[in-house]
Amino acid sequence: MERLGAAALLDTESKRYKDLGLSYMRLGDDEIVERLLADNSLLRLPLVRLGNAFTAGPAEATWKAWLGK
């Protein structure tokens, strides 16, 4: 969360996000963290780390750049 921010880890396209009606709410970072800790189905996946670099969600271009392809 420190590198990407809490909002980057929240999957705003997930069914669970929509079912909870979160798209109608303005959530601060603290509220997002609480919800992510309580319900991990709200996490944007995959979470990928290479050394000090980190991504949340599909980021194929970034992953290919990491691998030098």
C-alpha distances in whole Angstrom, upper triangle without the diagonal:
4,5,5,5,5,8,8,7,10,14,16,19,19,22,20,18,22,24,22,23,19,20,23,20,18,15,13,9,11,13,10,9,12,13,11,12,15,16,14,16,14,11,12,14,14,11,13,13,16,16,13,13,10,11,10,13,17,17,20,21,18,19,23,22,21,24,26,28
4,6,6,8,11,10,11,14,17,19,22,22,26,24,22,25,27,25,26,22,23,25,22,20,17,14,11,12,15,13,11,15,16,14,15,19,19,18,20,18,15,15,17,17,14,15,14,16,15,12,12,11,12,13,16,19,19,22,22,19,20,24,22,21,24,26,28
4,6,9,11,10,10,14,17,19,21,22,25,24,22,25,28,26,27,23,23,26,24,21,19,16,13,15,18,15,14,18,19,16,17,21,21,19,21,18,15,15,16,16,12,13,11,13,13,10,9,8,9,11,14,17,16,19,19,15,17,20,19,17,21,22,24
4,7,8,6,7,11,13,15,18,19,22,21,19,22,25,23,23,20,20,23,21,18,16,14,11,14,16,13,13,16,17,14,16,19,19,17,18,16,13,12,13,14,11,12,12,14,15,12,10,8,8,8,11,14,13,17,17,14,16,19,18,17,21,22,24
4,6,6,7,9,13,14,17,18,21,20,18,21,23,21,21,17,18,20,18,15,13,11,8,11,12,10,10,13,14,12,14,17,17,16,18,14,12,12,15,16,13,15,15,18,18,15,14,11,11,10,13,16,16,20,20,18,19,23,22,21,24,26,28
4,5,5,7,10,12,15,16,19,17,14,18,20,18,18,14,15,17,15,13,10,9,6,8,9,6,6,10,10,9,11,14,14,13,14,11,10,10,13,15,13,15,16,19,20,18,16,13,12,11,13,17,17,21,22,20,21,25,24,23,26,28,30
4,5,5,8,9,12,14,17,15,12,15,18,16,16,12,12,15,13,11,9,8,7,10,10,7,9,12,11,10,13,15,15,14,14,11,10,10,13,15,14,16,18,21,22,20,18,15,13,10,12,15,16,20,21,19,21,24,24,23,27,28,29
4,6,8,9,12,13,17,16,14,16,19,18,18,15,14,17,16,14,12,12,10,13,13,10,11,14,13,11,15,17,16,14,14,11,9,8,11,12,11,13,15,18,19,17,14,11,9,7,9,12,12,16,17,15,17,20,20,20,23,25,25
4,6,9,12,12,15,14,12,15,18,17,17,14,15,18,16,15,13,13,10,13,13,9,9,12,11,8,11,14,12,10,11,8,6,5,8,10,9,12,13,17,19,17,15,11,9,6,8,12,13,17,18,16,17,21,21,20,23,25,26
4,6,9,9,12,11,8,12,14,13,13,10,11,14,13,13,11,12,10,12,11,7,9,11,9,7,11,12,11,9,9,6,5,5,9,12,11,15,17,21,22,21,18,15,12,9,10,13,15,19,20,19,20,23,24,23,26,28,29
4,5,6,9,9,7,10,12,12,13,11,11,14,14,14,13,15,14,16,14,11,12,14,11,10,13,14,11,10,8,5,5,4,8,11,12,15,18,21,24,22,20,16,13,9,8,11,14,17,19,19,19,22,24,23,26,28,28
4,6,9,9,6,8,11,11,10,8,7,11,12,12,12,14,14,16,14,11,14,15,13,12,16,16,13,13,11,8,9,8,11,14,15,18,21,24,27,25,22,19,16,12,11,13,16,19,21,21,22,25,26,26,28,30,30
4,7,9,7,7,11,12,12,11,9,13,14,16,16,18,18,20,18,15,17,19,15,14,18,18,15,14,11,9,10,9,11,14,16,19,22,25,28,27,24,20,17,13,11,12,15,18,20,20,21,24,25,26,28,30,29
4,5,5,7,9,10,11,11,11,14,15,17,16,19,18,20,18,14,16,17,14,13,16,16,12,11,8,7,9,8,10,13,15,19,22,25,28,27,24,21,17,14,12,13,17,19,22,22,22,25,27,27,29,31,30
4,5,5,6,9,10,11,11,14,16,18,18,21,21,22,19,16,18,18,15,14,17,16,13,13,9,9,12,12,13,16,18,22,25,29,31,31,28,24,21,17,15,17,20,23,25,26,26,28,30,30,32,34,33
4,5,5,6,9,9,11,13,14,16,16,18,18,19,16,14,16,15,11,11,14,12,9,10,7,7,10,11,13,16,18,22,25,28,31,30,28,24,21,17,16,18,22,24,27,27,27,30,31,31,33,35,35
4,6,5,7,6,7,10,11,13,12,15,16,17,14,11,14,14,10,11,14,13,10,11,9,6,10,11,14,16,18,21,24,28,30,29,26,23,20,16,15,18,21,24,26,25,26,29,30,30,32,35,34
4,5,5,6,7,9,11,14,14,17,18,20,16,14,17,17,13,14,18,16,13,14,12,10,13,14,16,19,21,24,27,31,33,32,29,26,23,19,17,19,23,25,27,28,28,31,33,33,35,37,36
4,5,8,9,11,13,16,16,19,20,21,17,16,18,17,14,15,17,15,13,14,12,11,14,16,18,21,23,26,29,33,35,34,32,28,25,21,20,22,25,28,30,30,31,34,35,35,37,39,39
4,5,8,9,10,13,13,16,17,17,14,13,15,14,11,13,15,13,11,13,12,10,14,16,18,21,22,26,29,33,35,33,31,27,25,21,20,23,26,29,31,31,31,34,36,35,38,40,40
4,6,6,7,11,12,15,17,18,14,13,17,16,13,15,18,16,14,16,14,12,16,17,20,23,24,28,30,34,36,34,32,28,26,22,21,23,26,29,31,31,32,35,36,36,38,40,40
4,5,5,8,8,12,13,14,11,10,13,13,10,12,15,14,13,15,13,10,13,15,18,21,21,25,27,31,33,31,29,25,23,19,19,21,24,27,29,28,30,33,33,33,36,38,38
4,6,8,9,13,15,16,14,12,16,16,13,15,18,18,16,17,15,12,15,15,18,21,22,25,28,31,33,31,29,25,22,19,18,21,23,26,28,27,29,32,32,33,35,37,37
4,7,9,13,16,17,14,14,17,17,15,17,20,19,18,20,18,15,18,19,22,25,26,29,31,34,36,34,32,28,26,23,22,24,26,30,31,31,32,35,36,36,39,40,40
4,6,10,13,14,11,11,15,14,13,15,18,17,17,19,18,15,17,18,22,24,25,28,30,33,35,32,30,27,25,22,22,25,26,30,31,30,32,35,35,36,38,40,40
4,7,10,12,9,10,13,14,13,15,18,18,18,19,19,15,17,18,22,24,24,27,29,32,33,30,28,25,23,21,21,24,26,29,30,29,31,34,34,34,37,39,39
4,7,8,6,6,10,10,10,12,14,15,15,16,17,13,15,16,20,22,21,24,26,29,30,28,26,23,21,19,20,23,24,28,29,28,29,33,33,32,35,37,38
4,5,5,6,9,10,11,12,14,16,16,17,19,15,16,17,21,23,21,24,25,28,29,26,24,22,21,19,20,24,25,28,29,27,29,32,32,31,35,36,37
4,5,5,6,9,10,10,12,14,15,16,17,14,14,15,18,20,18,21,22,25,25,22,21,19,18,16,18,22,23,26,27,25,26,30,29,28,32,34,35
4,5,5,6,9,10,11,12,14,15,17,15,15,17,20,22,20,23,23,26,27,24,23,21,20,18,21,24,25,29,30,28,29,33,32,31,34,36,38
4,5,5,6,9,10,11,12,14,15,13,14,16,19,22,20,23,24,28,29,26,25,22,21,19,20,24,25,29,30,29,30,33,33,32,35,37,38
4,5,5,6,9,10,10,11,13,9,10,12,16,18,17,20,21,25,26,23,22,19,18,15,16,20,22,25,27,25,26,30,30,29,32,34,35
4,5,5,6,9,10,10,13,10,10,13,15,17,16,19,20,23,24,21,21,18,17,15,17,21,22,26,27,25,26,29,29,28,31,33,34
4,6,5,6,9,10,13,11,12,15,18,20,18,22,23,26,27,25,24,21,20,18,20,23,25,29,30,28,29,33,33,31,34,37,38
4,5,5,6,8,10,8,10,13,15,18,17,21,22,26,27,26,25,21,20,17,18,21,24,27,29,27,28,31,32,31,33,36,37
4,5,5,5,8,6,6,10,12,14,14,17,19,23,24,22,21,18,16,13,15,18,21,24,26,24,24,28,29,27,30,33,33
4,6,6,10,9,9,13,15,16,15,18,20,23,24,23,22,19,18,16,17,21,23,26,29,27,26,30,31,29,31,34,35
4,7,9,9,11,14,16,18,18,21,23,27,28,27,26,22,21,18,19,23,25,28,31,29,29,33,34,32,34,37,38
4,5,6,8,12,13,16,16,20,22,26,27,26,25,21,20,17,17,20,23,26,29,27,27,30,32,30,32,35,36
4,5,5,9,10,12,12,16,18,22,24,23,22,18,17,13,14,17,20,23,25,24,23,27,28,27,29,32,32
4,5,8,9,12,13,17,20,23,26,25,23,19,17,14,13,16,19,22,25,24,23,26,28,27,29,32,31
4,7,9,12,13,16,19,23,25,24,22,18,16,12,12,15,18,21,23,22,22,26,27,26,28,31,31
4,6,9,9,13,15,19,21,20,18,14,12,9,9,12,15,18,20,19,19,23,24,23,25,28,28
4,6,7,11,14,17,20,19,16,13,10,6,5,9,11,14,17,16,16,19,21,20,22,25,25
3,5,8,12,15,18,18,16,12,9,6,5,7,10,13,16,15,14,17,19,18,20,23,22
4,6,10,13,16,16,14,10,8,6,5,7,9,11,14,13,12,15,17,16,17,20,20
4,7,10,13,13,11,7,6,5,6,9,10,12,15,13,11,15,16,15,16,20,20
4,7,10,11,8,6,5,6,8,9,9,11,13,10,9,12,13,11,13,16,17
4,6,7,6,4,7,9,11,12,11,13,14,11,9,13,13,10,12,15,17
4,6,5,6,9,12,14,14,13,13,14,11,9,12,11,8,10,13,15
4,6,8,11,15,17,18,16,17,17,13,12,15,13,10,12,14,17
4,7,10,14,17,18,16,17,17,13,13,16,14,11,14,16,19
4,7,11,14,14,12,14,14,10,10,13,11,9,12,14,17
4,7,10,12,10,12,13,10,10,13,13,11,14,16,18
4,7,8,7,10,11,8,9,12,12,11,14,16,17
4,7,8,11,13,11,11,15,15,15,17,19,20
4,6,9,12,11,11,14,16,15,17,20,19
4,6,9,9,9,12,14,14,15,17,17
4,6,5,6,9,10,11,13,14,14
4,5,5,6,8,10,11,12,11
4,6,5,6,9,10,10,9
4,5,5,6,9,10,10
4,5,5,6,9,9
4,5,5,6,5
4,5,5,6
4,6,8
4,6
4
